[in-house]
């Protein structure tokens, strides 16, 4: 079947050659059935001399079993499980059923699989092959997609094959080789290799034209025709097999078998593990004699060796698809009886479900137990499938609706949002039940938020909260907090259900239970914030933040840490902001909760931006983007926008701002639009283009966005004062000063003093500038300390005190340059030159010589993390870390990681 495939074979040869030298290669083969994908995989396996070959064939009937494909793939490597870090070892062991434990995060399972492959490749190169990848269960596909996107510097070649566009979500970004039909010359060569007798030239051209160059169609042709028929062309019309007819050809071959052989091959098609002992036990249940296997093996359909294998992947689906419902139920019933309920209860339950002729409560309950076990080992998608099947087998309409709702909830947690929406339709068909209807409405709103983080979720959540109030008041309060969070994200695009409307609904809802939980403190504080205003909320929100600062990882309320991390900067509390973001990242990392880690990393990156540690912020942004890219969730642009603004590189920043705005408008996420406006104001103030800064700030001050209005007022005041718009600046300062006085932190009072100084002159202004520098010097907010020094130096120079101006300007310049705040540094540089001081040019930042990934790895290595720890942090293998470290060493002319602290001395921790 390799005739006409010289180019494809050469590409596989190059991939294998590169992997031998430590340059990983990944390739997805895509094409229609029979196009030659399996033949190319076989070729690669034959050429992989010196490789250890790991090969797995995904099976359609196992698509609903959690990590079934991963278990099949990893089985030969599991003896190396003990070399993995404990978190990874436990996650992978739980996923493949080797141990019981809490549900592992699928990305932690992916990292464990990556580490397992990397360790295994140390002894000899690996060739990993996954055929029929379109039949992988969702969990396995997610893990293997994660792994293949992160192979970089290992001696590993990874080949997958799937039918066209079957699984674009998980494998869409992999390098792909689309297999087309053979050209006429290749088709003639292949046809000639299978037909040894005479063949009429006209018949040959007809065959080539009508099989359209599909290799399997050409090969199957000879099975149904004699040389005489081929020579004269008789029978060709009925024998020709187009791609869509190949499976039909397989079915016709089975129909000519003895009935016992037909039933045996159907049982093999329905039994995905390939266990011959299990198959023969099922055959005994069906009364099939062992002689039934002979026609299958002699006819080239089935091989009954240590494993039961079909000689072509299409055979299994063709045979199972052609069987009648009654025949399928019969073999599933026999397979259920043959499956040990102690060692494999879930597969037994699945076979029983497929054997059921109608509603069966006993089987439905067994499926519910299987769902619970699947959740315990992280198979959320499988748990949802078990629950959905249980719902289908449930006669009572109310119970069926509850099971469908449970399946939808688990499907949502598994990331299968569209499947969850479909299941909600079934949940809504049950008898009237106000509690269930409210929970359906709540889940529908959560799905809307998860899919888009758009502006319709808050209204749906409020409606669900109101319906939950009479029966489940505690859940109603949680729902109102979810609605507030959705409204905060929707921001200026929230329509008729923004933060004020949600807060009013929550205030009219159930009171907090006693004693109040963390989430109750947070909800009540935010309700005050958006109904009675900033002043009324400061005290209650401080109490809520204090509770979150002392939270334990086991506390249920820690899922709301992310919202508390937005409240802290709104109160100008830099110490709590630092503590909560550190805790948020720590809890997410320790729990392996990689689905919530991106937001935690984003919050921490914004803290690092304000602390002037742009390198650390950039590393966190890269890490968050890697996870978001793997999950396909909406982007988290907030830290990227702030980082671009403070760095001051105009072209790239403005392009980023506009892209973020466009994406946010499509999804209805107004907070990103407001953030982009604030970021533009920072950028333009740094560039000294104050009119543009004023316009950007005014546009972002139209709403009281949590954590953003105060920051934007600061930018507006400076821009207005520098533009001569003193009335505008004074009005903005009134709003800012109310907040900063109520907060009372050094950050708040320092910002207030600096902003007030811009509106004054003489000794009053000087005293305010000095106060601002002193107060901000006691905080973690180094970017604003540098700006206070800058505006003070500018003020001194403009009053003719050039010598006095040099010290604060020099301090500002040094800080901005060290941070990488290029626009503000240039502004300070110009002012220094105007004082008559000769300014020593600073060399380019050390980190500018490195790629973003090299920067991340170098900084983490400098801080003492080992290669496995760095790999776990950045979702790459330890070998990839080592590869990039060697490149860093070469660029800096050093020989070991102990020297990194010297060459990276200027990069702040």
C-alpha positions in Angstrom: 0.0 0.0 0.0 3.0 2.3 -0.1 3.1 2.7 -3.8 3.1 6.4 -4.7 4.0 7.4 -1.1 7.7 8.1 -1.5 7.3 11.7 -0.3 5.3 10.6 2.8 7.9 7.9 3.6 10.7 10.4 3.3 9.0 12.7 5.8 8.7 9.9 8.2 12.4 9.0 7.7 13.4 12.6 8.5 11.3 12.6 11.6 12.9 9.4 12.9 16.4 10.7 12.0 15.8 13.9 14.0 14.4 12.1 17.0 17.5 10.0 17.2 19.6 13.1 17.8 17.3 14.4 20.5 14.9 16.6 18.4 11.4 15.4 19.1 9.1 15.1 16.2 5.3 14.8 16.1 3.1 14.2 13.1 -0.6 13.5 12.6 -1.6 11.5 9.6 -5.1 12.5 8.4 -7.1 11.0 5.6 -10.3 9.1 4.6 -10.7 5.4 5.5 -8.4 3.2 3.4 -6.1 6.0 2.3 -3.0 4.3 3.8 -2.5 5.8 7.3 -2.0 2.4 8.9 0.4 1.3 6.2 2.6 4.4 6.8 2.5 3.8 10.5 3.7 0.2 9.8 6.4 1.6 7.6 7.7 3.9 10.4 7.7 1.0 12.8 9.8 -1.1 10.4 12.2 1.8 9.9 12.6 2.5 13.6 15.7 0.4 14.1 17.1 0.9 17.7 13.8 2.5 18.9 11.5 1.2 21.5 8.1 1.2 20.0 4.9 2.0 21.9 1.8 1.4 19.9 -1.8 1.8 20.7 -5.0 1.4 18.6 -8.0 3.4 19.9 -11.3 1.6 19.8 -14.7 3.2 19.2 -16.5 1.3 21.9 -14.1 2.6 24.5 -14.7 6.3 23.8 -16.8 6.7 27.0 -14.4 4.9 29.3 -12.1 7.3 31.3 -8.5 7.2 30.2 -9.0 3.9 28.4 -6.7 5.0 25.5 -4.1 6.4 27.8 -4.0 3.2 29.8 -3.5 1.2 26.6 -0.8 3.6 25.5 1.1 3.8 28.9 0.8 0.2 29.9 4.3 -0.8 28.6 5.8 2.1 30.5 4.2 1.9 33.9 7.1 0.2 35.4 8.8 3.6 35.4 6.0 5.2 37.4 8.1 5.3 40.5 10.5 7.8 39.0 7.9 10.5 38.8 7.4 13.2 41.4 4.7 12.2 43.9 2.0 14.5 42.6 2.5 13.3 39.0 2.8 9.6 40.1 -0.4 9.8 42.0 -2.3 11.6 39.3 -1.3 9.1 36.5 -1.7 6.1 38.7 -5.2 7.2 39.7 -6.1 8.0 36.1 -5.1 4.5 34.8 -6.7 2.7 37.7 -3.6 1.6 39.6 -4.6 3.3 42.8 -7.7 5.0 44.3 -7.6 8.7 45.1 -9.2 12.0 44.5 -9.9 13.1 41.0 -6.7 14.1 39.3 -6.4 17.2 37.1 -6.1 16.0 33.5 -3.3 18.4 32.8 -1.3 17.1 35.8 -2.0 13.6 34.3 -0.6 15.1 31.0 2.5 16.3 32.7 3.0 12.9 34.3 2.7 11.2 31.0 5.2 13.6 29.5 7.6 12.9 32.3 7.1 9.1 31.9 7.9 9.3 28.2 11.0 11.5 28.8 12.4 9.1 31.4 11.7 6.1 29.2 13.5 7.8 26.3 16.7 8.1 28.3 17.6 4.4 27.7 16.8 4.4 24.0 14.7 6.5 21.5 11.0 6.1 21.6 8.6 5.8 18.7 5.0 6.3 19.9 2.2 5.4 17.6 -1.5 5.9 18.1 -3.8 4.7 15.3 -7.5 5.6 14.9 -7.0 8.6 17.2 -10.5 9.7 16.4 -11.8 7.0 18.7 -9.8 8.1 21.8 -11.9 8.8 24.8 -11.9 12.6 25.6 -9.7 12.3 28.6 -7.0 10.4 26.8 -7.2 12.7 23.8 -6.7 15.8 26.0 -3.7 14.2 27.7 -2.0 13.1 24.5 -2.8 16.4 22.9 -1.1 18.1 25.9 1.9 15.8 25.6 2.5 16.1 21.9 2.4 19.9 22.0 5.2 19.9 24.6 7.7 17.4 23.1 10.8 19.4 22.2 14.2 18.1 23.1 13.7 14.3 23.7 14.6 11.4 21.5 10.9 10.8 20.8 9.0 10.4 17.6 5.3 10.6 18.0 2.9 9.5 15.2 -0.9 9.6 15.2 -3.4 8.8 12.6 -7.1 9.8 12.4 -9.8 10.2 9.9 -10.2 13.7 8.5 -11.4 16.4 11.0 -12.6 13.8 13.5 -11.0 15.4 16.6 -10.0 18.9 15.8 -10.3 20.2 19.3 -7.4 18.2 20.9 -5.0 17.7 17.9 -5.8 20.8 15.8 -2.4 22.4 16.4 -0.2 19.4 15.7 1.9 19.2 12.5 -0.3 17.3 10.1 0.2 15.3 6.9 -3.0 15.1 4.9 -3.0 12.0 2.8 -4.6 12.4 -0.6 -5.6 9.7 -2.9 -2.8 8.1 -5.0 -1.9 9.8 -8.2 -2.7 7.7 -11.3 0.9 6.5 -11.5 0.9 5.3 -7.9 -2.5 3.7 -8.4 -1.3 1.8 -11.4 1.7 0.6 -9.5 -0.4 -0.6 -6.6 -2.9 -2.2 -8.8 -0.2 -4.0 -10.8 1.3 -5.4 -7.6 -2.0 -7.1 -6.6 -3.1 -8.4 -10.0 -0.7 -10.9 -11.6 -2.9 -11.9 -14.6 -3.7 -10.0 -17.7 -5.8 -6.8 -17.3 -7.5 -4.9 -20.1 -6.1 -1.4 -20.4 -9.6 0.1 -20.6 -10.6 -1.8 -17.4 -7.4 -0.6 -15.7 -8.2 3.0 -16.3 -11.8 2.5 -15.3 -10.7 0.9 -12.0 -8.3 3.8 -11.3 -10.9 6.4 -12.1 -13.7 4.9 -10.0 -11.6 3.9 -7.0 -10.2 7.4 -7.0 -6.8 6.3 -5.9 -7.9 4.9 -2.6 -5.3 2.2 -1.8 -7.7 0.0 0.3 -10.3 0.0 -2.4 -7.7 -1.1 -5.0 -6.5 -3.9 -2.7 -10.0 -5.2 -1.8 -10.9 -5.3 -5.5 -9.0 -8.5 -6.1 -10.8 -10.4 -3.3 -14.2 -10.3 -5.1 -13.1 -10.9 -8.7 -11.4 -13.7 -10.6 -8.5 -12.9 -13.0 -10.8 -13.7 -15.9 -13.4 -11.1 -14.8 -10.6 -8.6 -14.4 -9.1 -9.3 -17.8 -12.4 -8.7 -19.6 -13.9 -6.2 -17.3 -16.9 -8.3 -16.4 -17.9 -7.8 -12.8 -15.9 -4.6 -12.3 -19.0 -2.4 -11.9 -20.2 -4.4 -8.9 -16.7 -4.9 -7.4 -15.4 -1.3 -7.5 -15.1 0.1 -4.0 -15.1 3.8 -3.4 -14.0 5.1 0.0 -17.5 5.2 1.4 -18.1 1.7 0.2 -15.1 0.0 1.7 -16.8 -0.8 5.0 -19.7 -2.2 3.1 -17.3 -4.5 1.4 -16.1 -5.8 4.7 -19.7 -6.4 5.8 -20.4 -8.4 2.7 -17.4 -10.6 3.5 -18.8 -11.3 7.0 -22.2 -12.1 5.6 -20.8 -15.1 3.8 -19.3 -16.6 6.9 -21.0 -19.4 9.0 -23.4 -18.0 11.6 -21.3 -18.9 14.5 -18.3 -17.2 13.0 -20.5 -14.1 12.4 -21.5 -14.0 16.1 -17.9 -14.6 17.2 -16.5 -11.7 15.1 -19.3 -9.4 16.4 -18.4 -10.3 20.0 -14.8 -9.5 19.2 -15.9 -6.1 17.7 -17.9 -5.3 20.8 -15.1 -6.3 23.2 -12.4 -3.5 23.0 -9.7 -4.9 25.3 -8.6 -7.6 22.9 -8.5 -10.2 25.8 -8.9 -13.7 24.1 -9.8 -15.3 27.4 -12.7 -12.9 27.9 -13.8 -13.4 24.3 -13.9 -17.2 24.6 -15.8 -16.9 27.9 -18.4 -14.8 26.1 -18.4 -17.2 23.2 -19.2 -20.0 25.7 -22.2 -18.0 27.0 -23.4 -17.7 23.4 -22.8 -21.4 22.7 -20.2 -20.7 20.0 -17.7 -23.5 19.4 -14.0 -22.9 19.0 -14.1 -24.0 15.4 -15.9 -20.8 14.6 -12.6 -18.9 14.7 -11.1 -20.8 11.7 -12.9 -19.0 8.9 -12.1 -15.7 10.5 -8.4 -16.3 10.7 -8.2 -18.0 7.3 -10.2 -15.2 5.7 -7.9 -12.5 6.9 -10.4 -10.9 9.2 -9.2 -11.7 12.7 -6.0 -12.8 14.5 -6.5 -14.7 17.8 -3.0 -14.6 19.3 -2.0 -13.2 22.7 -4.4 -10.4 21.8 -7.5 -10.4 19.6 -6.7 -8.0 16.7 -8.6 -7.1 13.5 -6.4 -7.1 10.5 -7.7 -3.6 9.5 -9.1 -0.9 11.8 -12.2 -0.5 9.6 -13.2 -4.1 10.2 -14.3 -3.5 13.8 -16.6 -0.5 13.1 -17.9 -2.1 9.9 -18.9 -5.3 11.6 -20.4 -3.6 14.7 -22.2 -1.0 12.6 -23.8 -3.7 10.4 -25.2 -5.8 13.2 -28.8 -5.7 14.2 -29.8 -4.2 17.6 -30.9 -7.6 18.8 -27.5 -9.2 17.8 -25.6 -6.4 19.5 -27.6 -6.8 22.7 -27.0 -10.5 22.6 -23.2 -10.2 22.5 -23.1 -7.4 25.1 -25.2 -9.6 27.4 -22.7 -12.4 27.0 -19.7 -10.1 27.5 -21.3 -8.7 30.6 -21.7 -12.3 32.0 -18.1 -13.1 31.1 -16.6 -9.9 32.7 -15.5 -10.2 36.3 -17.6 -7.8 38.4 -14.9 -7.5 41.0 -11.9 -6.6 38.7 -13.7 -4.7 36.0 -17.1 -3.5 37.2 -17.3 -0.5 35.0 -16.9 -2.4 31.7 -19.4 -5.0 32.9 -21.9 -2.2 33.6 -21.3 -0.7 30.2 -21.9 -4.0 28.5 -25.1 -4.5 30.6 -26.3 -1.1 29.6 -25.8 -1.9 25.9 -27.6 -5.2 26.4 -30.7 -3.7 28.0 -33.8 -3.8 25.9 -35.5 -1.0 27.7 -35.5 0.9 31.1 -33.7 -1.1 33.7 -33.3 0.5 37.2 -30.8 -2.1 38.4 -28.4 -1.4 35.5 -29.0 2.4 35.9 -27.9 2.2 39.5 -24.9 0.2 38.5 -24.0 2.9 36.0 -24.3 5.5 38.7 -21.8 3.6 40.8 -19.5 3.4 37.8 -19.8 7.1 37.3 -18.7 7.7 40.9 -15.7 5.4 40.4 -14.8 7.3 37.2 -14.9 10.6 39.0 -12.7 9.2 41.7 -10.0 8.5 39.1 -10.5 11.7 37.1 -12.6 10.4 34.3 -15.2 13.2 34.3 -16.1 12.7 30.7 -16.7 9.0 31.3 -18.7 9.8 34.5 -20.9 12.0 32.4 -21.4 9.3 29.8 -22.3 6.7 32.5 -24.8 9.1 34.0 -26.3 9.9 30.6 -26.7 6.2 29.9 -28.2 5.7 33.3 -30.8 8.5 32.5 -31.7 6.7 29.3 -32.4 3.5 31.2 -34.5 5.2 33.9 -38.3 4.8 33.6 -39.4 7.3 36.3 -39.3 10.8 34.5 -38.3 12.7 37.6 -35.4 10.4 38.4 -34.4 10.5 34.8 -34.3 14.3 34.8 -32.2 14.3 38.0 -29.7 11.8 36.4 -29.5 13.9 33.2 -28.9 17.0 35.3 -26.1 15.2 37.2 -24.6 14.1 33.8 -24.8 17.7 32.6 -23.1 19.0 35.7 -20.2 16.5 35.4 -20.0 17.1 31.7 -19.5 20.8 32.4 -16.8 20.0 34.9 -15.1 17.8 32.3 -15.1 20.8 29.8 -17.8 19.2 27.5 -20.0 22.2 27.6 -21.9 21.5 24.4 -22.7 17.9 25.7 -23.9 19.4 28.9 -26.2 21.8 27.1 -27.8 18.8 25.3 -28.3 16.9 28.5 -30.0 19.9 30.1 -32.8 19.5 27.5 -33.5 16.1 29.0 -33.3 17.4 32.5 -35.9 20.0 31.6 -38.4 17.4 30.4 -39.1 15.9 33.8 -42.1 16.7 35.9 -42.4 20.2 37.5 -39.8 20.6 40.3 -38.8 24.1 41.2 -35.5 23.1 42.8 -34.4 21.1 39.8 -35.5 23.8 37.4 -33.5 26.4 39.4 -30.4 24.1 39.3 -30.9 23.6 35.5 -31.1 27.4 35.1 -28.0 27.9 37.2 -26.0 25.3 35.2 -27.1 26.8 31.9 -25.8 30.2 33.1 -22.5 28.6 34.3 -22.1 27.1 30.9 -22.7 30.4 29.2 -20.0 32.0 31.4 -17.5 29.1 30.8 -18.0 29.1 27.1 -17.6 32.9 26.5 -17.2 34.7 29.8 -19.9 36.8 28.1 -22.5 39.2 29.3 -25.6 37.0 29.4 -24.5 34.8 32.4 -25.3 37.3 35.2 -29.0 37.7 34.3 -29.4 33.9 34.1 -27.7 33.4 37.4 -29.8 36.0 39.1 -32.9 34.2 37.8 -31.6 30.9 39.1 -30.7 32.4 42.5 -34.2 33.8 42.9 -35.7 30.3 42.2 -33.4 28.7 44.6 -34.1 31.0 47.5 -37.2 29.3 49.0 -35.7 25.8 49.0 -31.9 26.1 49.0 -31.0 29.5 50.4 -27.3 28.7 50.9 -27.0 27.7 47.3 -28.9 30.8 46.3 -26.3 33.0 48.0 -23.5 31.1 46.2 -25.4 31.6 42.9 -25.7 35.4 43.6 -21.9 35.6 44.1 -21.4 33.7 40.8 -23.8 36.3 39.2 -21.7 39.2 40.7 -18.5 37.6 39.3 -20.1 37.3 35.9 -21.3 40.9 36.0 -17.8 42.1 37.0 -16.4 40.4 33.9 -19.2 41.7 31.7 -18.4 45.2 32.9 -19.5 47.9 30.5 -21.2 45.3 28.3 -23.4 43.9 31.0 -26.6 45.3 29.6 -29.5 45.4 32.0 -28.0 43.1 34.6 -24.8 44.7 35.8 -23.1 44.7 39.2 -25.7 47.1 40.7 -28.6 45.0 39.5 -27.1 41.8 40.8 -26.1 43.3 44.1 -29.7 44.5 44.6 -31.0 41.0 43.9 -28.5 39.5 46.4 -29.4 42.1 49.1 -33.1 41.2 48.7 -32.2 37.5 49.0 -31.5 35.2 51.9 -29.4 36.5 54.8 -26.0 34.9 55.5 -26.0 31.9 57.8 -24.4 32.0 61.2 -21.5 31.9 61.6 -20.8 33.6 58.3 -18.4 31.9 55.9 -15.7 33.5 53.8 -18.0 33.6 50.8 -20.7 35.3 52.9 -18.3 38.0 54.0 -17.2 38.5 50.5 -20.8 38.6 49.0 -22.1 41.0 51.7 -19.1 43.3 51.2 -19.5 43.4 47.4 -23.3 43.9 47.7 -22.5 47.1 49.7 -19.8 48.1 47.3 -22.2 48.1 44.4 -25.3 49.4 46.1 -24.2 51.9 48.8 -20.8 52.7 47.4 -17.1 52.5 48.1 -17.2 54.1 51.6 -19.9 51.7 53.0 -18.0 48.6 51.7 -14.4 49.3 52.9 -14.9 47.9 56.4 -16.8 44.7 55.4 -14.5 44.0 52.5 -11.4 44.4 54.7 -13.0 41.8 57.1 -13.5 39.5 54.1 -9.9 39.8 52.9 -8.6 39.1 56.4 -10.6 35.8 56.4 -9.2 34.9 53.1 -5.7 35.6 54.2 -6.0 33.0 56.9 -7.8 30.4 54.7 -6.7 26.8 54.7 -6.5 24.8 51.5 -9.4 22.6 52.7 -11.7 25.6 53.1 -14.6 25.5 50.6 -14.4 29.2 50.2 -10.9 29.1 48.7 -12.5 28.7 45.2 -13.3 32.4 45.6 -9.8 33.5 46.2 -9.6 34.8 42.7 -12.4 37.3 43.5 -10.7 38.4 46.7 -7.6 39.1 44.6 -9.6 41.7 42.7 -10.9 43.3 45.9 -7.4 43.8 47.5 -6.2 46.3 44.9 -9.6 48.0 44.9 -8.8 48.8 48.6 -5.1 49.7 47.8 -4.0 46.9 50.1 -0.7 45.8 48.5 0.4 43.5 51.4 -2.9 41.6 51.3 -2.8 41.6 47.5 0.6 40.1 47.5 -0.4 37.5 50.2 -3.6 36.4 48.5 -2.1 36.1 45.0 0.8 34.1 46.4 -1.7 31.8 48.3 -3.9 31.5 45.2 -1.0 30.3 43.1 0.3 28.0 45.8 -3.0 26.3 46.4 -3.6 25.8 42.7 -0.1 24.3 42.2 -0.2 22.1 45.3 -3.6 20.7 44.3 -2.6 20.3 40.7 -5.6 22.4 39.8 -4.4 23.5 36.4 -7.9 24.6 35.3 -7.9 27.4 37.9 -4.1 28.0 37.8 -4.2 30.4 34.7 -6.3 33.0 36.5 -4.1 32.7 39.6 -1.0 33.2 37.5 -2.6 36.2 35.8 -3.4 37.8 39.2 0.1 37.2 40.4 1.6 38.6 37.2 -0.3 41.9 37.7 1.2 42.1 41.2 4.6 41.5 39.8 4.1 44.2 37.2 3.3 46.7 39.9 6.2 45.5 41.9 8.5 46.3 38.9 9.4 42.6 38.3 8.5 42.5 34.6 10.6 39.4 34.0 8.7 37.4 36.6 5.4 38.7 35.3 6.3 37.8 31.8 7.1 34.2 32.9 3.8 33.9 34.6 1.9 35.2 31.6 3.7 32.7 29.4 2.8 29.9 31.8 -0.9 31.0 31.9 -1.1 31.3 28.1 0.3 27.8 27.7 -2.5 26.3 29.9 -5.2 28.5 28.3 -4.0 27.4 24.9 -4.2 23.7 26.0 -7.8 24.1 27.4 -9.2 26.2 24.6 -10.8 28.6 27.1 -11.1 32.3 26.5 -7.9 34.3 26.9 -6.9 36.1 30.1 -5.4 39.3 28.7 -5.3 41.5 31.9 -1.7 40.9 32.9 -0.5 41.0 29.2 -2.2 44.4 28.8 -0.6 45.9 32.0 2.8 44.5 31.1 2.7 45.9 27.6 1.6 49.3 28.9 4.4 49.6 31.5 7.1 48.3 29.1 6.1 51.2 26.8 6.8 49.7 23.4 4.1 51.5 21.4 3.6 49.4 18.3 3.3 46.1 19.9 1.3 47.4 22.8 -1.4 49.1 20.7 -1.7 46.1 18.5 -2.3 44.0 21.6 -4.8 46.4 23.0 -6.9 46.4 19.9 -6.8 42.6 19.6 -8.0 42.3 23.2 -10.8 44.8 22.6 -12.0 43.0 19.5 -12.0 39.6 21.2 -13.8 41.0 24.3 -16.5 42.7 22.2 -17.2 39.4 20.5 -17.6 37.6 23.8 -19.3 40.5 25.8 -16.4 40.8 28.3 -16.4 44.5 29.1 -13.8 44.4 31.8 -11.1 43.6 29.2 -12.1 46.7 27.2 -11.9 48.9 30.3 -8.5 47.3 31.2 -7.3 48.1 27.7 -8.3 51.7 28.1 -6.4 51.9 31.4 -3.4 50.3 29.8 -3.5 52.8 26.9 -3.5 55.7 29.4 -0.4 54.3 31.2 1.3 53.8 27.8 0.6 57.3 26.6 1.6 58.9 29.9 4.9 57.1 29.7 5.4 58.4 26.1 4.5 61.9 27.2 1.5 62.1 24.9 -0.9 63.4 27.5 -3.8 64.4 25.4 -4.1 60.8 24.2 -3.6 59.5 27.7 -6.4 61.8 28.9 -8.8 60.5 26.2 -8.0 56.9 27.0 -8.4 57.4 30.8 -11.7 59.3 30.4 -13.2 56.4 28.4 -12.3 53.9 31.1 -13.6 56.0 34.0 -17.2 55.9 32.9 -18.0 52.9 35.1 -16.9 52.0 38.6 -15.1 48.8 37.7 -13.8 46.8 40.6 -10.0 47.4 41.0 -9.8 49.6 37.9 -11.5 52.9 38.5 -9.1 54.1 41.2 -6.0 53.2 39.1 -7.5 54.9 36.0 -8.3 58.1 38.0 -4.5 58.3 38.8 -3.7 58.2 35.1 -6.4 60.7 34.3 -5.2 63.2 36.9 -1.6 63.2 35.6 -2.7 63.4 31.9 -5.2 66.2 32.6 -2.7 68.2 34.7 0.0 67.8 32.0 -2.5 68.8 29.3 -3.6 72.0 31.2 -7.0 70.5 32.0 -6.9 71.4 35.7 -10.6 71.4 36.3 -10.9 67.9 34.9 -7.9 66.9 37.0 -9.4 68.5 40.2 -12.7 66.7 39.7 -11.0 63.4 39.2 -8.9 64.0 42.3 -12.1 64.4 44.4 -13.2 60.9 43.5 -9.7 59.5 44.0 -9.1 61.1 47.4 -12.3 59.8 48.9 -11.1 56.3 48.2 -7.5 56.8 49.3 -8.4 58.4 52.6 -10.9 55.5 53.4 -8.3 52.9 52.5 -5.5 54.5 54.6 -2.7 52.3 53.3 0.7 53.8 52.3 -0.1 52.8 48.7 -3.4 54.7 48.8 -2.1 57.8 50.7 1.1 57.9 48.6 -0.9 57.8 45.4 -3.2 60.5 46.8 -0.3 62.7 47.8 1.4 62.4 44.4 -1.9 63.2 42.5 -2.6 66.2 44.8 0.9 67.5 44.2 0.3 67.7 40.5 -2.6 70.2 41.2 -0.6 72.4 43.6 2.6 74.5 43.6 5.1 76.0 46.0 5.9 74.4 49.3 2.5 72.6 49.4 3.4 70.7 46.2 6.9 69.9 47.4 5.7 68.5 50.7 3.2 66.4 48.9 5.8 65.0 46.5 8.1 64.1 49.4 5.3 62.5 51.3 4.4 60.4 48.2 7.9 59.2 47.8 8.2 58.3 51.5 4.9 56.4 51.6 5.3 54.6 48.3 8.9 53.7 49.3 7.3 51.6 52.1 5.1 49.6 49.7 5.6 46.9 47.1 4.4 49.2 44.4 7.7 50.1 42.8 6.3 51.4 39.5 4.5 54.2 41.3 7.5 54.9 43.6 9.5 55.5 40.4 6.7 57.7 38.9 6.5 59.8 42.1 10.3 60.4 41.8 9.9 61.3 38.1 7.1 63.8 38.5 8.9 65.4 41.5 12.1 65.7 39.5 10.1 67.2 36.6 8.5 69.7 38.9 11.9 70.7 40.4 13.5 71.2 37.0 10.6 73.3 35.8 11.1 75.6 38.7 14.7 76.1 37.8 16.1 73.8 40.6 18.1 71.7 38.2 20.7 70.4 40.7 17.9 69.4 43.2 16.0 67.6 40.4 18.9 65.3 39.5 18.6 63.0 42.5 14.9 62.0 42.1 15.2 61.9 38.3 18.3 59.7 38.5 16.5 57.4 41.0 13.5 57.2 38.7 15.6 56.5 35.7 17.5 53.7 37.4 14.3 52.1 38.6 12.5 52.3 35.3 15.6 51.0 33.4 16.0 48.1 35.7 12.4 47.2 35.4 12.3 47.5 31.6 9.7 50.4 31.7 11.2 51.9 28.5 8.9 54.8 27.8 9.0 56.1 31.4 12.8 55.6 31.5 13.1 57.7 28.3 11.0 60.4 29.8 13.3 60.4 32.9 16.3 60.4 30.6 15.1 63.5 28.7 14.5 65.3 32.0 18.0 64.4 33.3 19.6 65.7 30.1 17.7 68.9 30.6 19.2 69.4 34.0 22.7 69.3 32.4 23.6 65.9 33.8 25.4 63.5 31.6 23.5 60.2 31.6 25.4 57.0 31.3 23.8 54.7 28.7 22.4 51.5 30.1 23.2 48.4 28.1 20.3 46.3 26.8 18.7 44.2 29.5 20.4 40.9 30.0 17.2 39.0 29.4 16.7 40.6 26.0 19.2 38.1 24.6 17.0 35.2 25.6 13.8 33.8 24.1 10.7 34.0 26.4 11.0 30.3 27.3 14.8 30.7 28.0 14.0 33.6 30.2 11.5 31.6 32.2 13.8 28.7 32.7 16.9 30.8 33.5 15.0 32.8 36.2 13.6 29.7 37.8 17.0 27.9 37.7 18.6 31.0 39.2 16.1 30.8 42.0 17.2 27.3 42.9 14.5 25.1 41.2 15.7 21.8 39.8 15.0 20.7 36.2 12.1 18.5 37.2 10.6 21.3 39.3 11.0 23.8 36.4 9.5 21.3 34.0 6.5 20.8 36.3 6.1 24.6 36.5 6.3 25.2 32.8 4.7 21.9 31.5 7.7 20.7 29.7 10.0 17.7 30.3 13.2 17.9 32.4 15.1 17.1 29.3 13.6 20.2 27.5 14.6 22.3 30.5 18.2 21.0 30.3 18.2 21.7 26.5 17.2 25.3 27.0 19.6 25.8 29.9 22.5 24.8 27.7 21.4 27.4 25.2 21.3 30.0 28.0 24.8 29.0 29.2 26.1 29.4 25.6 24.6 32.9 25.2 26.1 34.1 28.5 29.4 32.3 28.2 28.9 30.4 31.5 29.2 26.7 32.3 26.8 26.0 35.2 23.6 27.2 36.8 25.5 28.4 39.9 26.7 31.3 37.7 23.2 32.4 36.7 22.8 34.7 39.8 25.8 36.7 38.5 24.6 37.2 34.9 21.0 37.7 36.0 21.8 40.0 38.9 19.7 42.9 37.5 16.6 40.7 36.9 14.5 41.2 40.0 13.2 38.2 41.8 
